[in-house]
Amino acid sequence: MIYSKIAGTGSYTPERILTNQDLEKIVETNDAWIQSRTGIRQRHVRAENQATSDLALMASQRALEAAGVTPAEVDLIIVATTTPDMVFPSTACILQAKLGVTGGAAFDVQAVCTGFVYALSIADKFIRSGSAKCALVVGAETFTNLLDWSDRNTCVLFGDGAGAVVLRPSDAPGIYSTHIHSDGRYADMLSVPGTVCGGKASGSPTVRMDGGAVFKFAVKVLDQVCREALEANHLQVSDVDWLIPHQANVRIIESTAHKVGMDISRVVVTVGEHGNTSAASIPLALDLAVRDGRIKAGQRVLIAGVGGGFTWGSALIGM
């Protein structure tokens, strides 16, 4: 039986850092208020000339290098993003050209903050079926394009960044299972009712969110989908080495860990440094934990995301 396994990880965050103290100068807020409610201290913001594909390119090159893979070997590219470079072609096709890849399939997935889990689930099936031999899966966002910088309830939450993984076939389980869900009845709870072109939003172009409702929904479904992954693989929480939830809010992360029964010391938390980077948050956190030595070969990692749609999903991964 063929499985898919992560052969390399990579990430990138723009050079510009926007701290809570910086935000105090442009909106009615303060560092203590932001940290107490979100755990966020700073976030990265794209340069004026940076598009989502540029962030994806940097993360992808680092993932390919870590995997020991050349661009010529890549036969599938999936980019999870809410902030594409343009209406079409897809950001994946633009990334494909920037990497110098000339064959295979390339397409985008839009599931907002669950996007990377969705993309990983799709790529896993391509590898398992033998339809692809080397898949590049990317979560990349220039989410600050979608913010109303006068709305202190939303502009403090988000940042820009990208994370990527390379999947290769394996005889032993790498990705044990993936589980993805959606329920469009909750669409109005978190949305950007506008359109995107040239990396810019138009119409009603900024994030609208019912924060309290999102918090309750997120904690409920993250707990459910984590348990779904464990039950599907006949494992207990104690059998998992690390949990990487979507990095939206430290209180959501802590509440999820508590409900699942995972000690916070075994949860990768990067939201303080990056804010909510939507589809980029999970692969970005994964790469940082791999590179700093926390996540080691042979360990099991449970990832889980939730985002507008509403969408949610999980994957159990053997490193």
N, C-alpha and C positions, 0 to 999 in steps of 0.2 A: 504494500500500500504506500502511496506517495503522500507525504505531508509537506507543509511549507514551514520554513524556519527563517527567523531573522538572522541575516548574515552580517548586517552592519547598520549602525544608526548615525544620524547627523542632525544638527540643528543650527539655527542662525537667528540672532536678534539684531535689529538695527542699532547703530552706534548711539543715536540720540536717546538719552534717558530723561523722562519726565517724572520728577519726584512729586510727592504729595505737597511739598513746600512750593514747588513750581505752580501747582494747581491752585494753591491759596491765592495766587496773584491774579488768576483769571476767572475764578468762580467762588461763590460763597461756600467755603468748606475749610477744613483744617486737617492736619495730619492725624491728630488724635481721633477725630470723628471717622475718618476713612479707615484707619487701622483697626479700630474697635469693631467696626461693622463688616469689614472685608478681609483684613489681614494684609492688604496691599500697601507697600511702601513706595513702589515705583513701577513704571512700565516703560517699554521701549516704543519709539515712534519712528516710522519710516522717514527717510530723507525725501525731499521734494521730488527727486528724480527716481525714486524706487517704486516699482510696481510689485504686486504679489509674486509674479514669476521671478523677479530678482531675488526675493527672499527665499523662494523655493529652490532656486538654482544653487545658492550657497549651502543650504541644508542638504540638498541632493548630492552635491559634489563631496561633501564630508561623509555622507553615508556610503557612497560608492567607494571612496578611499578606504573607509573602515572595513568594508566587505571585500576589498581586493578585487573589485569589479570595474571593468572599463565601460564607458557609455555604449560601446558597440555590442555589448552582451545584453543590454536591457531590451526586453521585448514587450514590456507592458509598463505604462506610466499612468497612475491614477492620482489626481490632485484633489484633495478635499478642501474646498474654499467657499466662503460666503462673499468674498470680495475679489472676483475675477478681474483680470486686466481689462477685459472688454466683453461685450455681449457674445461675440464669437470672433475668431476661433477660441477654443477652450484654453484655459491657462495651462493645461497639461500639454497641449500641442505647442504652445509658445515655449514652455519649458523644454520640450523635446528638441526643438530647434536650437535653443541656447546650449543644451548639452551636446549637440551634435549627433543625436540619435536619429536614424533615418528609417527604422523599421519598427514593426509591432504596433500595438494599439495605444492610444493616449486619449484620455477623457477626464472630465471633472465629475465630482460628486458633491451635491449640495445637501447637507444635513446639519448645517450650522455647527454647533459645538460637538455633536456626535459624529461629525463628518469623517474623522480619521478612523473611528471604529467601523463605520460603514465601508470606507475604502479598503480597510484591511480585510474585512469579511469578503468583499468581492475579489480582491487579489488572491486571497487564500484559496478560493474556489477555482480560480484560473490555474494556480499552481497544482492543486490536487487533481484536477482533471487532465493535466498535461498540456493545457492550452498555452501556458507560458512557462518559461524556464528561469526568468530573472525579472522580478517585478519591483518597480520603484514606487513606493506609496508615500505620499507627501500630504501633510497638513500645513497650509500656508495662509496667512491673513494679513491684510492691511486694514484692520478693523477700525482704526481711528478715522478712516474716511467716513464712517457711518455715525459719528458722534456729534451730538449737540453740545458744544463746549460751554453752554450756559446752563445745562441741566446737571446739577451736582449729583443726582441720583444715578446717572448712567455714565457720565464722562469720566468718572474716577475709576471705573471698573475695568476698562479694556485697554489692550495694547496690541502691538504688531509683532509678528515672529513667524518662524517656520520650523518644522521638524520632519524628518524623513527616515524611512527604513527601507532596506533592501531585503526582499524575500527570495529564497532559493529552495529548490526541492530537497527533501530530506527523507531518509528511511525511518527516522524516529520522530515522534511528535514534537513540533515546534509550537505551532498554533494548535492547541487542543480543540478549541471550539470557539465560535463567535455567535452572538445573539443580538439581533437588532429589531427594534420596534418603532412604531410611530402612532400618533393619534392626533389627527388634524382638528379635532374639536377644541383643542387648546391653543390654536394658532394666535388668537388675540392676546394671549398672556405675555408673549414676547415676540416682537416683530419689527421689521423695518419696511413699512409699506411704500416702497419706492422702487426705482430701477437703477441699474449700474451700467455705465458706459465709459470707456477710457479710464477705468479705475475710479471714477467719480459717480456718486449717487445723485439721482434727481427725483422729482416728485415729492414724496414725504420721506426724506432721505436719512432720517436718524432713528436710533433705537428707541422703541417704546416698550416699557416693561412694567408689569405688576410685580414688584419685588417680593412682596410677602407670599403671593400665590406661587411664584416661581420657586422660592425657597422650599415650600412644603412639597410641591410636586417633585422637585429634583431629589430631595432626600428620600422620598418614598420609592421612586422608580430606580434610583441608583442601588438602594438596598435590594430591591426585587431582582434586578438584572445581575447583580453580583452573586446572589444566591442561586439564580438560574444557571450560571456558569459552573458553580461548584457542584450543584446537583447533577448537571449533565455529565460531569466527569467523576462522580462518586468520590468527591474530596471534601474535606473539612477546611475551615478557615486556617487552621494550624498547618495545613499542607501547602499553603501559599506563603511565599517569602515576602512579596511586596504588593501593595495596592497602589495603583496610579489612577486616581479619579480625575475627571475634568477639573481643571484649575480655575474655578469661577469665583469662589468665596471660601475663605478658611473655615467659616462656620458650617457651610454645607459639607466641606471635606471632613471636618471633625465629627459632625452628626452622622455622616455616612459610615465612617470608620466605627463609630460607637454601635450603630445599628447592626452592621455586618459582624462585629466582634473582632475587629482588627486593631491591635494596639497602634497608637499614632506613631510610634517609633518605627513601624514598618510601612508607613505611608509616605510616598514621595510628595513633597509639598514645595511648589515653586511659585505659587501665586503671589507671594510677597515681592518677588523680584520682577515678575513679568505681567502681573495682572491677568485678566482673562483674555487669552489669545485665541479663543474659539477653537476651530479645528486644529490649530497648531499646538494646543496646550498639552495634550497627552504625549505626542511624539517628542516634543521639546523636553518635557520632564523626563521621559524615558531615556533620551540621549544623555542628558546631564547626569542621571543616576548611573548609567553605564560607564560614562567617562570618569566619574569621580570614584568609581570602584564599589559603590554600594550594591549595584546589581551585577551579579557574577554568572558565569556560564554554569548551567545546570540548575539554576534557580527557577522558580515559577513566579510569574508576574500576572496579576489580575488588573486589567484596565477597564474603566467604565466611564461613559460619557452621557450627557444629557443636554439637549439644546432645543431651540425654537423649532416649532413644527406641530406638536412637540415630538421630538425624536429622542430615543435613548438606546444604549447598547453596551455590550461588554465583550471581552475576549480573554481567554485564559491562554497564556503564552509560556512556553518553555524556552529559556534562553540557552 
